[in-house]
């Protein structure tokens, strides 16, 4: 009975989180009836409970049915913390040994997956207060530190330190924010590491050219 009350509390927090993080959420009925991320998460809360009770087949069936109706696939074995929010959600995949902390926000098309057929822990661990942009892939048994922001379309295959912003394929740390760890991810203002590197090389070439020209003139 205590576990059921705990699940009920988690679901209430999940609903409140939608109000806090989604400006499009206008009323309770809309959130309960029209948010597939919430539906998938509710199904997972119960499937995860049955999974840890070693009940066969039924948790996977719940996950499969949830995927059919919501477009979101969460393995019953995944560990998901409080106030988790999947915005839109279509195409989200969360693997069996994934561990997700508190106050995590992910967008549509995100994959928290493995990289092979190894046994044991093979999916990411996502710390508290992480934002993962649309279409990002976080792969393997890696650690994503607290307050990390992962840009849309990034592919992350290595550990990410806390308070960082990661973009690109493969993902590279482009910002480390120590003064504002709770800042939101502004997708339209994320720097492109390739462009930054090309710009740096361009400045170096220009500087070498000027030095060479100066030497020739002498």
Secondary structure, DSSP 4 states (H G I P E B T S, - for coil): -HHHHHHHHHHHHHHHHHHHH-TT---HHHHHHH-HHHHHHHHHHHHHHHHHTT-TTHHHHHHHHHHHHHS-EE-TT-EE-TT-EESS-TT-EE-TT-EE-SS-EE-TT-EEE-SSS--SS-S-EE-TT-EE-TT-EEESS-EE-TT-EE-TT-EE-S-B-TTEEEETBTTEEEEE-SS-TT----GGG---HHHHHHHHHHHHHHHHHHHHHHHHH-
